[in-house]
């Protein structure tokens, strides 16, 4: 899959994504990343990409032409229009379902705003959707862009070693992941649940399923509204919670 990032700070994006799992995926040719500097398409020789806002307001706004011409250059090079996202606090909040949906695209262009954002006219003309990574404001869109690319990359076949590396993770089934433990079996007086040491895989799987529901209930109860939980499972959840 091809990822393009339209940004004023390509080094910030490259520094994160060319390491670890995404970096290895690039080395293996499973994903490609190209960061395109908006300032290369500035409206004058001084690298100007912003101006004051009509109607007043504090701060500067990124202009249409640098953003549009940068995007147009990617379309021309790619030979087609990538699915284009503007990362913005106004967008729909990113989640695992969206990561899976985007992983099925052939190519993805993410546009990173700065200052007070980008002139709305160019967003309306070239963007397929706006996405937010949460209800807060960042200095620029780069952190949001790398978050989206990292999450989407994990869903591309071959990026992770096998399907089990992500199918049991938090949010994949609409719940949080079950509590997890490693050696030693007892630490500071806290013991690993006996069932996880039993070797009985069906019992372990059932324990983890209920533990996942309890974790969600305790830490993200809002997620339970989207689930249908049986009376029997509620009884198991209450029993497990009492034993924690």
GROMACS elastic network, one bead per residue, 0.5 to 0.9 nm:
[ bonds ]
;  ai    aj funct       b0    kb
    1    29     6  0.87908   500
    1    30     6  0.65880   500
    1    32     6  0.62160   500
    1    33     6  0.87213   500
    1   103     6  0.79858   500
    1   104     6  0.87229   500
    1   105     6  0.75670   500
    1   106     6  0.56027   500
    1   107     6  0.56629   500
    1   108     6  0.79545   500
    1   153     6  0.83625   500
    1   156     6  0.79735   500
    2    30     6  0.88576   500
    2    31     6  0.58204   500
    2    33     6  0.61582   500
    2    34     6  0.79951   500
    2    82     6  0.86433   500
    2   105     6  0.89898   500
    2   106     6  0.67183   500
    2   108     6  0.63210   500
    2   109     6  0.84390   500
    3    31     6  0.73444   500
    3    32     6  0.58812   500
    3    34     6  0.63731   500
    3    35     6  0.83935   500
    3    82     6  0.86524   500
    3   107     6  0.58438   500
    3   109     6  0.59607   500
    3   110     6  0.77992   500
    3   149     6  0.75648   500
    4    32     6  0.82615   500
    4    33     6  0.58447   500
    4    35     6  0.57448   500
    4    36     6  0.72594   500
    4    74     6  0.78017   500
    4    82     6  0.83004   500
    4   107     6  0.77887   500
    4   108     6  0.61205   500
    4   110     6  0.62505   500
    4   111     6  0.84845   500
    5    10     6  0.78213   500
    5    13     6  0.81020   500
    5    33     6  0.77536   500
    5    34     6  0.63769   500
    5    36     6  0.60937   500
    5    37     6  0.84437   500
    5   108     6  0.83885   500
    5   109     6  0.56950   500
    5   111     6  0.59437   500
    5   112     6  0.73434   500
    5   142     6  0.84753   500
    5   145     6  0.74559   500
    6     9     6  0.88267   500
    6    10     6  0.80165   500
    6    34     6  0.87024   500
    6    35     6  0.60577   500
    6    36     6  0.50152   500
    6    37     6  0.61422   500
    6    38     6  0.62134   500
    6    67     6  0.78129   500
    6    70     6  0.71126   500
    6    71     6  0.72269   500
    6   109     6  0.72769   500
    6   110     6  0.61583   500
    6   112     6  0.60050   500
    6   113     6  0.87370   500
    7    10     6  0.58842   500
    7    13     6  0.85879   500
    7    35     6  0.69152   500
    7    36     6  0.62296   500
    7    37     6  0.52596   500
    7    38     6  0.56224   500
    7    39     6  0.82601   500
    7   110     6  0.85457   500
    7   111     6  0.64777   500
    7   112     6  0.52239   500
    7   113     6  0.73116   500
    7   114     6  0.87136   500
    7   141     6  0.79968   500
    7   142     6  0.72149   500
    8    11     6  0.89907   500
    8    36     6  0.81294   500
    8    37     6  0.53114   500
    8    38     6  0.54941   500
    8    39     6  0.62431   500
    8   112     6  0.77219   500
    8   113     6  0.82739   500
    8   114     6  0.79786   500
    8   142     6  0.88708   500
    9    12     6  0.56359   500
    9    13     6  0.71760   500
    9    35     6  0.86292   500
    9    36     6  0.89481   500
    9    37     6  0.69466   500
    9    38     6  0.87284   500
    9   142     6  0.75865   500
   10    13     6  0.53308   500
   10    14     6  0.61779   500
   10    15     6  0.85072   500
   10    34     6  0.88181   500
   10    35     6  0.54097   500
   10    36     6  0.68278   500
   10    37     6  0.63368   500
   10   142     6  0.83802   500
   11    14     6  0.50827   500
   11    15     6  0.58220   500
   11    16     6  0.86807   500
   11    35     6  0.83774   500
   12    15     6  0.53714   500
   12    16     6  0.68095   500
   12   142     6  0.69945   500
   12   143     6  0.83122   500
   13    16     6  0.56285   500
   13    17     6  0.62954   500
   13    18     6  0.84293   500
   13    35     6  0.75459   500
   13   142     6  0.61750   500
   13   143     6  0.76100   500
   13   145     6  0.77733   500
   13   146     6  0.62761   500
   14    17     6  0.53092   500
   14    18     6  0.55996   500
   14    19     6  0.84840   500
   14    33     6  0.83253   500
   14    34     6  0.86881   500
   14    35     6  0.75408   500
   14   146     6  0.88644   500
   15    18     6  0.59910   500
   15    19     6  0.71815   500
   16    19     6  0.60124   500
   16    20     6  0.85641   500
   16    22     6  0.88039   500
   16    23     6  0.86369   500
   16   146     6  0.72822   500
   17    20     6  0.75936   500
   17    21     6  0.83092   500
   17    22     6  0.56400   500
   17    23     6  0.58907   500
   17    33     6  0.84784   500
   17   146     6  0.67850   500
   17   149     6  0.82091   500
   17   150     6  0.73734   500
   18    21     6  0.84164   500
   18    22     6  0.62313   500
   18    24     6  0.76496   500
   18    25     6  0.89441   500
   18    26     6  0.74997   500
   18    27     6  0.89978   500
   18    33     6  0.87578   500
   19    22     6  0.63180   500
   19    24     6  0.71791   500
   20    23     6  0.52908   500
   20    24     6  0.62785   500
   20    25     6  0.86978   500
   21    24     6  0.52167   500
   21    25     6  0.61686   500
   21    26     6  0.87501   500
   21   150     6  0.86345   500
   21   153     6  0.88943   500
   21   154     6  0.83795   500
   21   159     6  0.72010   500
   21   160     6  0.75624   500
   22    26     6  0.63088   500
   22    27     6  0.87594   500
   22    31     6  0.78869   500
   22   149     6  0.86831   500
   22   150     6  0.67597   500
   22   153     6  0.69437   500
   22   154     6  0.81260   500
   22   159     6  0.75049   500
   23    26     6  0.51715   500
   23    27     6  0.64106   500
   23    28     6  0.88130   500
   24    28     6  0.62800   500
   24    29     6  0.86375   500
   24    30     6  0.87838   500
   24   159     6  0.81134   500
   25    28     6  0.51470   500
   25    29     6  0.62256   500
   25    30     6  0.52301   500
   25    31     6  0.58859   500
   25    32     6  0.83211   500
   25   153     6  0.83712   500
   25   158     6  0.80594   500
   25   159     6  0.55761   500
   25   160     6  0.85730   500
   26    30     6  0.58799   500
   26    31     6  0.50833   500
   26    32     6  0.56731   500
   26    33     6  0.75180   500
   27    30     6  0.77672   500
   27    31     6  0.83975   500
   27    32     6  0.88376   500
   28    31     6  0.78830   500
   28   159     6  0.88989   500
   29    32     6  0.66558   500
   30   153     6  0.89154   500
   30   156     6  0.79447   500
   30   157     6  0.82685   500
   30   158     6  0.71980   500
   30   159     6  0.67918   500
   31   153     6  0.74580   500
   31   156     6  0.84498   500
   31   159     6  0.83650   500
   36    39     6  0.88357   500
   36    40     6  0.81559   500
   36    70     6  0.71295   500
   36    71     6  0.86579   500
   36    74     6  0.81680   500
   37    40     6  0.56373   500
   37    41     6  0.77817   500
   37    70     6  0.75967   500
   38    41     6  0.55696   500
   38    42     6  0.69890   500
   38    49     6  0.76886   500
   38    66     6  0.59841   500
   38    67     6  0.61700   500
   38    69     6  0.84303   500
   38    70     6  0.58269   500
   38    71     6  0.87385   500
   39    43     6  0.87327   500
   39    47     6  0.55717   500
   39    48     6  0.72185   500
   39    49     6  0.64427   500
   39    66     6  0.70673   500
   39    67     6  0.88632   500
   39    70     6  0.86822   500
   40    47     6  0.72582   500
   40    66     6  0.79599   500
   40    70     6  0.78161   500
   41    44     6  0.85721   500
   41    47     6  0.78446   500
   41    48     6  0.89000   500
   41    49     6  0.79828   500
   41    65     6  0.77785   500
   41    67     6  0.76181   500
   41    68     6  0.88691   500
   41    69     6  0.63974   500
   41    70     6  0.60894   500
   42    45     6  0.72873   500
   42    46     6  0.77242   500
   42    48     6  0.52437   500
   42    49     6  0.52159   500
   42    50     6  0.88623   500
   42    65     6  0.78119   500
   42    66     6  0.52443   500
   42    67     6  0.87453   500
   43    46     6  0.82659   500
   43    47     6  0.69646   500
   43    48     6  0.58700   500
   43    49     6  0.64824   500
   43    63     6  0.88599   500
   43    65     6  0.72713   500
   43    66     6  0.66321   500
   44    47     6  0.59202   500
   44    48     6  0.59411   500
   44    49     6  0.84382   500
   45    48     6  0.75493   500
   48    51     6  0.81708   500
   48    63     6  0.89890   500
   48    66     6  0.87339   500
   49    61     6  0.84404   500
   49    62     6  0.56924   500
   49    63     6  0.57962   500
   49    64     6  0.85586   500
   49    65     6  0.82395   500
   49    66     6  0.60907   500
   49    67     6  0.82642   500
   50    60     6  0.60130   500
   50    61     6  0.52084   500
   50    63     6  0.51307   500
   50    64     6  0.88450   500
   50    66     6  0.88352   500
   50   115     6  0.83037   500
   50   118     6  0.85406   500
   51    59     6  0.86843   500
   51    60     6  0.53069   500
   51    61     6  0.55125   500
   51    62     6  0.65252   500
   51    63     6  0.66915   500
   52    56     6  0.76388   500
   52    57     6  0.81070   500
   52    58     6  0.83819   500
   52    59     6  0.69453   500
   52    61     6  0.61263   500
   52    62     6  0.88199   500
   53    56     6  0.55789   500
   53    57     6  0.64039   500
   53    58     6  0.81535   500
   53    59     6  0.78228   500
   53    60     6  0.64209   500
   53    61     6  0.61655   500
   53   119     6  0.88006   500
   54    57     6  0.79944   500
   57    60     6  0.84232   500
   58   116     6  0.81391   500
   59   115     6  0.65496   500
   59   116     6  0.60220   500
   60   114     6  0.88508   500
   60   115     6  0.57152   500
   60   116     6  0.57341   500
   60   117     6  0.79923   500
   61   114     6  0.78398   500
   61   115     6  0.60881   500
   61   116     6  0.51860   500
   61   117     6  0.55373   500
   61   118     6  0.55684   500
   61   119     6  0.64167   500
   62    66     6  0.81025   500
   62    67     6  0.78201   500
   62   113     6  0.74348   500
   62   114     6  0.71621   500
   62   115     6  0.71907   500
   62   116     6  0.75478   500
   62   117     6  0.60962   500
   62   119     6  0.60289   500
   63    66     6  0.63424   500
   63    67     6  0.69086   500
   63    68     6  0.88551   500
   63   118     6  0.63718   500
   63   119     6  0.57033   500
   63   122     6  0.83917   500
   64    67     6  0.55060   500
   64    68     6  0.58886   500
   64    69     6  0.84189   500
   64   118     6  0.73126   500
   64   119     6  0.58559   500
   64   120     6  0.82533   500
   64   121     6  0.71055   500
   64   122     6  0.53606   500
   64   123     6  0.84196   500
   65    68     6  0.50309   500
   65    69     6  0.57611   500
   65    70     6  0.82108   500
   65   122     6  0.80899   500
   66    69     6  0.53332   500
   66    70     6  0.59956   500
   66    71     6  0.85430   500
   67    70     6  0.52549   500
   67    71     6  0.62230   500
   67    72     6  0.85875   500
   67   111     6  0.82540   500
   67   118     6  0.82626   500
   67   122     6  0.74438   500
   67   123     6  0.89756   500
   68    71     6  0.51017   500
   68    72     6  0.59911   500
   68    73     6  0.86053   500
   68   122     6  0.65220   500
   68   123     6  0.88455   500
   68   125     6  0.89119   500
   68   126     6  0.76548   500
   69    73     6  0.61167   500
   69    74     6  0.87690   500
   70    73     6  0.52589   500
   70    74     6  0.67184   500
   70    75     6  0.89869   500
   71    74     6  0.52965   500
   71    75     6  0.64200   500
   71    76     6  0.87864   500
   71    81     6  0.89298   500
   71    84     6  0.89828   500
   71   109     6  0.82686   500
   71   111     6  0.85095   500
   71   126     6  0.81571   500
   72    75     6  0.50444   500
   72    76     6  0.61644   500
   72    77     6  0.85907   500
   72    81     6  0.85076   500
   73    76     6  0.51490   500
   73    77     6  0.61677   500
   73    78     6  0.85496   500
   74    77     6  0.50712   500
   74    78     6  0.59189   500
   74    79     6  0.82539   500
   74    80     6  0.85227   500
   74    81     6  0.79795   500
   74    82     6  0.82138   500
   74   109     6  0.86282   500
   75    78     6  0.51592   500
   75    79     6  0.57938   500
   75    80     6  0.52550   500
   75    82     6  0.67887   500
   76    79     6  0.51492   500
   76    80     6  0.68011   500
   76    81     6  0.81408   500
   77    80     6  0.79992   500
   78    81     6  0.73920   500
   78    82     6  0.79052   500
   81    84     6  0.79116   500
   81   107     6  0.83830   500
   81   108     6  0.89621   500
   81   109     6  0.87793   500
   82   105     6  0.85349   500
   82   106     6  0.76139   500
   82   107     6  0.50882   500
   82   108     6  0.51672   500
   82   109     6  0.56791   500
   83   102     6  0.88013   500
   83   105     6  0.72840   500
   83   106     6  0.81789   500
   83   107     6  0.62364   500
   83   109     6  0.59272   500
   83   110     6  0.84746   500
   83   127     6  0.77941   500
   83   128     6  0.64623   500
   83   129     6  0.87356   500
   84   107     6  0.87877   500
   84   108     6  0.60281   500
   84   110     6  0.59378   500
   84   111     6  0.74879   500
   84   126     6  0.70053   500
   84   128     6  0.52901   500
   84   129     6  0.69408   500
   84   130     6  0.87000   500
   85   108     6  0.76007   500
   85   109     6  0.61058   500
   85   111     6  0.61420   500
   85   112     6  0.89643   500
   85   126     6  0.88013   500
   85   127     6  0.55649   500
   85   128     6  0.59994   500
   85   129     6  0.52586   500
   85   130     6  0.55243   500
   85   131     6  0.67918   500
   86    91     6  0.81902   500
   86   109     6  0.84677   500
   86   110     6  0.58275   500
   86   112     6  0.65199   500
   86   113     6  0.77519   500
   86   123     6  0.72365   500
   86   127     6  0.64085   500
   86   128     6  0.82134   500
   86   129     6  0.66020   500
   86   131     6  0.63927   500
   86   132     6  0.87031   500
   86   141     6  0.84302   500
   87    90     6  0.84372   500
   87    91     6  0.70927   500
   87   110     6  0.69747   500
   87   111     6  0.64094   500
   87   112     6  0.60798   500
   87   113     6  0.73380   500
   87   129     6  0.87342   500
   87   130     6  0.56898   500
   87   132     6  0.57254   500
   87   133     6  0.80092   500
   87   141     6  0.58774   500
   87   142     6  0.86073   500
   87   144     6  0.65625   500
   87   145     6  0.69331   500
   88    91     6  0.54586   500
   88    92     6  0.87626   500
   88   112     6  0.82675   500
   88   113     6  0.77431   500
   88   117     6  0.82290   500
   88   130     6  0.61009   500
   88   131     6  0.58081   500
   88   132     6  0.51647   500
   88   133     6  0.82128   500
   88   137     6  0.85187   500
   88   141     6  0.72996   500
   88   144     6  0.85890   500
   89    92     6  0.82061   500
   89    93     6  0.83557   500
   89   130     6  0.84516   500
   89   131     6  0.73473   500
   89   133     6  0.75567   500
   89   134     6  0.70626   500
   89   135     6  0.64468   500
   89   136     6  0.67698   500
   89   137     6  0.64646   500
   89   138     6  0.86493   500
   90    93     6  0.87164   500
   90   130     6  0.70741   500
   90   131     6  0.73649   500
   90   132     6  0.65898   500
   90   135     6  0.87218   500
   91    94     6  0.84686   500
   91   129     6  0.75164   500
   91   133     6  0.84396   500
   92   129     6  0.85084   500
   92   130     6  0.66073   500
   92   131     6  0.50240   500
   92   132     6  0.56581   500
   92   133     6  0.82417   500
   92   134     6  0.87940   500
   93   131     6  0.59828   500
   93   133     6  0.54560   500
   93   134     6  0.58654   500
   93   135     6  0.79379   500
   94    97     6  0.82517   500
   94    98     6  0.62269   500
   94    99     6  0.75440   500
   94   131     6  0.61637   500
   94   132     6  0.58697   500
   94   133     6  0.51875   500
   94   134     6  0.74452   500
   94   148     6  0.78046   500
   95    98     6  0.53758   500
   95    99     6  0.64125   500
   95   100     6  0.89330   500
   95   133     6  0.80687   500
   95   171     6  0.81946   500
   96   100     6  0.62968   500
   96   101     6  0.86043   500
   96   151     6  0.76923   500
   96   152     6  0.85647   500
   96   171     6  0.62773   500
   96   172     6  0.66042   500
   96   174     6  0.87980   500
   97   100     6  0.52101   500
   97   101     6  0.62329   500
   97   102     6  0.87153   500
   97   171     6  0.85182   500
   97   172     6  0.78979   500
   98   102     6  0.60614   500
   98   103     6  0.84843   500
   98   152     6  0.84112   500
   99   102     6  0.52377   500
   99   103     6  0.61369   500
   99   148     6  0.71578   500
   99   149     6  0.85235   500
   99   151     6  0.59768   500
   99   153     6  0.84013   500
   99   154     6  0.87572   500
   99   155     6  0.73668   500
  100   103     6  0.51557   500
  100   104     6  0.69930   500
  100   151     6  0.84981   500
  100   152     6  0.64745   500
  100   154     6  0.89873   500
  100   155     6  0.61039   500
  100   156     6  0.85646   500
  101   104     6  0.57566   500
  101   105     6  0.76096   500
  101   152     6  0.84660   500
  102   105     6  0.54702   500
  102   106     6  0.88823   500
  102   107     6  0.89364   500
  102   108     6  0.78889   500
  102   152     6  0.64794   500
  103   106     6  0.80340   500
  103   107     6  0.88615   500
  103   108     6  0.89573   500
  103   151     6  0.89212   500
  103   152     6  0.52538   500
  103   153     6  0.68657   500
  103   154     6  0.85246   500
  103   155     6  0.60604   500
  103   156     6  0.60345   500
  104   107     6  0.88297   500
  104   155     6  0.87712   500
  104   156     6  0.79556   500
  105   108     6  0.68950   500
  108   149     6  0.89405   500
  110   141     6  0.88754   500
  110   145     6  0.63506   500
  110   148     6  0.89555   500
  110   149     6  0.89325   500
  111   127     6  0.86984   500
  111   141     6  0.74532   500
  111   142     6  0.86253   500
  111   145     6  0.78852   500
  112   117     6  0.86394   500
  112   118     6  0.89719   500
  112   140     6  0.64981   500
  112   142     6  0.58581   500
  112   144     6  0.82528   500
  112   145     6  0.71461   500
  113   116     6  0.78812   500
  113   117     6  0.50151   500
  113   118     6  0.59858   500
  113   139     6  0.88475   500
  113   140     6  0.57252   500
  113   141     6  0.54091   500
  113   142     6  0.82331   500
  114   117     6  0.52005   500
  114   118     6  0.74452   500
  114   139     6  0.66973   500
  114   141     6  0.68841   500
  115   118     6  0.82489   500
  115   139     6  0.75139   500
  115   140     6  0.74365   500
  117   120     6  0.86548   500
  117   140     6  0.84547   500
  118   121     6  0.84904   500
  118   122     6  0.77018   500
  118   123     6  0.73077   500
  119   122     6  0.61273   500
  119   123     6  0.69859   500
  120   123     6  0.51187   500
  120   124     6  0.61358   500
  120   125     6  0.86484   500
  121   124     6  0.51866   500
  121   125     6  0.62560   500
  121   126     6  0.88853   500
  122   126     6  0.61530   500
  122   127     6  0.79131   500
  123   126     6  0.56581   500
  123   127     6  0.53498   500
  123   128     6  0.86938   500
  123   129     6  0.88665   500
  123   130     6  0.87271   500
  124   127     6  0.60792   500
  124   128     6  0.83149   500
  125   128     6  0.87076   500
  127   130     6  0.73095   500
  131   144     6  0.88092   500
  132   135     6  0.74441   500
  132   136     6  0.88113   500
  132   144     6  0.74497   500
  133   136     6  0.83138   500
  133   144     6  0.61308   500
  133   147     6  0.79354   500
  133   148     6  0.81041   500
  134   137     6  0.82386   500
  137   140     6  0.84079   500
  138   141     6  0.69714   500
  138   142     6  0.89640   500
  138   143     6  0.79626   500
  138   144     6  0.84194   500
  139   142     6  0.87220   500
  139   143     6  0.89561   500
  140   143     6  0.72411   500
  140   144     6  0.81935   500
  141   144     6  0.52835   500
  141   145     6  0.60997   500
  141   146     6  0.88383   500
  142   146     6  0.62680   500
  142   147     6  0.85269   500
  143   146     6  0.53818   500
  143   147     6  0.61972   500
  143   148     6  0.87530   500
  144   147     6  0.50659   500
  144   148     6  0.62809   500
  144   149     6  0.86984   500
  145   148     6  0.52527   500
  145   149     6  0.61942   500
  145   150     6  0.85438   500
  146   149     6  0.50364   500
  146   150     6  0.58900   500
  146   151     6  0.84685   500
  147   150     6  0.52676   500
  147   151     6  0.62387   500
  147   152     6  0.85875   500
  148   151     6  0.52511   500
  148   152     6  0.60199   500
  148   153     6  0.84129   500
  149   152     6  0.51176   500
  149   153     6  0.58360   500
  149   154     6  0.86176   500
  150   153     6  0.52300   500
  150   154     6  0.65112   500
  151   154     6  0.55208   500
  151   155     6  0.71685   500
  152   155     6  0.54823   500
  152   156     6  0.70309   500
  153   156     6  0.53265   500
  153   157     6  0.86755   500
  153   159     6  0.67638   500
  153   160     6  0.88264   500
  154   157     6  0.79171   500
  154   158     6  0.86329   500
  154   159     6  0.59086   500
  154   160     6  0.62349   500
  154   166     6  0.76800   500
  155   158     6  0.86778   500
  155   159     6  0.74729   500
  155   160     6  0.80390   500
  155   163     6  0.89705   500
  155   166     6  0.79704   500
  156   159     6  0.58796   500
  156   160     6  0.80180   500
  157   160     6  0.72642   500
  157   161     6  0.89276   500
  157   162     6  0.83443   500
  157   163     6  0.82391   500
  158   161     6  0.63466   500
  158   162     6  0.72179   500
  158   163     6  0.88112   500
  159   162     6  0.84304   500
  160   163     6  0.73087   500
  160   164     6  0.89813   500
  160   165     6  0.64804   500
  160   166     6  0.78629   500
  161   164     6  0.83767   500
  161   165     6  0.67886   500
  162   165     6  0.56264   500
  162   166     6  0.79931   500
  163   166     6  0.59273   500
  163   167     6  0.61088   500
  163   168     6  0.89972   500
  164   167     6  0.52067   500
  164   168     6  0.64899   500
  164   169     6  0.87290   500
  165   168     6  0.71810   500
  165   169     6  0.76685   500
  166   169     6  0.52541   500
  166   170     6  0.85876   500
  166   172     6  0.76002   500
  167   170     6  0.86055   500
  167   172     6  0.60650   500
  167   173     6  0.79020   500
  168   171     6  0.85919   500
  168   172     6  0.66737   500
  168   173     6  0.77127   500
  168   177     6  0.68364   500
  168   178     6  0.88474   500
  169   172     6  0.58717   500
  169   173     6  0.81367   500
  169   175     6  0.87294   500
  169   176     6  0.72799   500
  169   177     6  0.54984   500
  169   178     6  0.86689   500
  170   173     6  0.73984   500
  170   174     6  0.75310   500
  170   175     6  0.59766   500
  170   178     6  0.81784   500
  170   212     6  0.85226   500
  171   175     6  0.50756   500
  171   176     6  0.56127   500
  171   177     6  0.75496   500
  172   175     6  0.70617   500
  172   176     6  0.82161   500
  172   177     6  0.88394   500
  173   176     6  0.81040   500
  174   223     6  0.69818   500
  174   224     6  0.82642   500
  174   226     6  0.77509   500
  174   227     6  0.75369   500
  175   178     6  0.88832   500
  175   212     6  0.64301   500
  175   213     6  0.64512   500
  175   215     6  0.81045   500
  175   216     6  0.57332   500
  175   217     6  0.88997   500
  175   220     6  0.85166   500
  175   223     6  0.68701   500
  175   224     6  0.77282   500
  175   227     6  0.86345   500
  176   212     6  0.56127   500
  176   213     6  0.71585   500
  176   214     6  0.86907   500
  176   215     6  0.61574   500
  176   216     6  0.51794   500
  176   217     6  0.89676   500
  176   219     6  0.84836   500
  176   220     6  0.79516   500
  176   223     6  0.88686   500
  177   180     6  0.82879   500
  177   208     6  0.82208   500
  177   209     6  0.86265   500
  177   211     6  0.79368   500
  177   212     6  0.50862   500
  177   213     6  0.83069   500
  177   215     6  0.72230   500
  177   216     6  0.80079   500
  178   207     6  0.86193   500
  178   208     6  0.54016   500
  178   209     6  0.69910   500
  178   210     6  0.78043   500
  178   213     6  0.76139   500
  178   214     6  0.80180   500
  178   215     6  0.64528   500
  178   216     6  0.87107   500
  179   208     6  0.76054   500
  179   211     6  0.65343   500
  179   212     6  0.71650   500
  179   215     6  0.73670   500
  180   192     6  0.89266   500
  180   208     6  0.89716   500
  181   184     6  0.86999   500
  181   185     6  0.81095   500
  181   192     6  0.66325   500
  181   193     6  0.89695   500
  181   196     6  0.89275   500
  182   185     6  0.70499   500
  182   192     6  0.82367   500
  183   186     6  0.77322   500
  183   187     6  0.86146   500
  183   192     6  0.88633   500
  184   187     6  0.64284   500
  184   191     6  0.87234   500
  184   192     6  0.85165   500
  185   190     6  0.83266   500
  185   191     6  0.58059   500
  185   192     6  0.53531   500
  185   193     6  0.87220   500
  185   197     6  0.85577   500
  186   189     6  0.61462   500
  186   190     6  0.54160   500
  186   192     6  0.62852   500
  187   190     6  0.51698   500
  187   191     6  0.64956   500
  187   192     6  0.86118   500
  188   191     6  0.84101   500
  191   194     6  0.80880   500
  192   195     6  0.84895   500
  192   196     6  0.71498   500
  192   197     6  0.77551   500
  193   196     6  0.57502   500
  193   197     6  0.72897   500
  194   197     6  0.52760   500
  194   198     6  0.63762   500
  195   198     6  0.50364   500
  195   199     6  0.77473   500
  195   200     6  0.75315   500
  195   203     6  0.68934   500
  195   204     6  0.60761   500
  195   207     6  0.75107   500
  196   199     6  0.70095   500
  196   200     6  0.80355   500
  196   201     6  0.85282   500
  196   203     6  0.83174   500
  196   204     6  0.57013   500
  196   207     6  0.81726   500
  196   208     6  0.88831   500
  197   200     6  0.82522   500
  197   204     6  0.86447   500
  198   201     6  0.81256   500
  198   203     6  0.84499   500
  198   204     6  0.79656   500
  199   202     6  0.89723   500
  199   203     6  0.85329   500
  199   204     6  0.77412   500
  200   203     6  0.54210   500
  200   204     6  0.61474   500
  200   205     6  0.86997   500
  201   205     6  0.60116   500
  201   206     6  0.85433   500
  202   205     6  0.50961   500
  202   206     6  0.62319   500
  202   207     6  0.85752   500
  203   206     6  0.51704   500
  203   207     6  0.60863   500
  203   208     6  0.85950   500
  204   207     6  0.50443   500
  204   208     6  0.61190   500
  204   209     6  0.85563   500
  205   208     6  0.51680   500
  205   209     6  0.61601   500
  205   210     6  0.87809   500
  206   209     6  0.50268   500
  206   210     6  0.63302   500
  206   211     6  0.84528   500
  207   210     6  0.53296   500
  207   211     6  0.59359   500
  207   212     6  0.84687   500
  207   240     6  0.87775   500
  208   212     6  0.59128   500
  208   213     6  0.85978   500
  209   212     6  0.51589   500
  209   213     6  0.65447   500
  209   214     6  0.88720   500
  210   213     6  0.50608   500
  210   214     6  0.62376   500
  210   215     6  0.86348   500
  210   233     6  0.71994   500
  210   234     6  0.88797   500
  210   236     6  0.68510   500
  210   237     6  0.59753   500
  210   240     6  0.77722   500
  211   214     6  0.50105   500
  211   215     6  0.61002   500
  211   216     6  0.85594   500
  211   237     6  0.73658   500
  211   240     6  0.73975   500
  211   241     6  0.85649   500
  212   215     6  0.51793   500
  212   216     6  0.62725   500
  212   217     6  0.86150   500
  213   216     6  0.51132   500
  213   217     6  0.60791   500
  213   218     6  0.86289   500
  213   224     6  0.82894   500
  213   229     6  0.89854   500
  213   233     6  0.87177   500
  213   234     6  0.89990   500
  213   237     6  0.70702   500
  214   218     6  0.60569   500
  214   219     6  0.84093   500
  214   237     6  0.58006   500
  214   238     6  0.81784   500
  214   240     6  0.77703   500
  214   241     6  0.69027   500
  215   218     6  0.52256   500
  215   219     6  0.58759   500
  215   220     6  0.76277   500
  215   221     6  0.88899   500
  216   219     6  0.52985   500
  216   221     6  0.59032   500
  216   222     6  0.84404   500
  216   223     6  0.69197   500
  216   224     6  0.71003   500
  217   220     6  0.58371   500
  217   222     6  0.80665   500
  217   223     6  0.78834   500
  217   224     6  0.66943   500
  217   237     6  0.89555   500
  218   221     6  0.62290   500
  219   222     6  0.88639   500
  220   223     6  0.57473   500
  220   224     6  0.76363   500
  221   224     6  0.54270   500
  221   225     6  0.75084   500
  222   225     6  0.57660   500
  222   226     6  0.80224   500
  223   226     6  0.58305   500
  223   227     6  0.73187   500
  224   227     6  0.51336   500
  224   228     6  0.78348   500
  224   229     6  0.82117   500
  225   228     6  0.79601   500
  229   232     6  0.82550   500
  229   233     6  0.63064   500
  229   234     6  0.68442   500
  230   233     6  0.51900   500
  230   234     6  0.63665   500
  230   235     6  0.87776   500
  231   234     6  0.50599   500
  231   235     6  0.63422   500
  231   236     6  0.87783   500
  232   235     6  0.51493   500
  232   236     6  0.63933   500
  232   237     6  0.86764   500
  233   237     6  0.60331   500
  233   238     6  0.85683   500
  234   238     6  0.61400   500
  234   239     6  0.85370   500
  235   238     6  0.51798   500
  235   239     6  0.61790   500
  235   240     6  0.86202   500
  236   239     6  0.50574   500
  236   240     6  0.60851   500
  236   241     6  0.84866   500
  237   240     6  0.51447   500
  237   241     6  0.60235   500
  237   242     6  0.86074   500
  238   241     6  0.50886   500
  238   242     6  0.62277   500
  238   243     6  0.87343   500
  239   242     6  0.52887   500
  239   243     6  0.64991   500
  240   243     6  0.51094   500
  240   244     6  0.64333   500
  241   244     6  0.52955   500
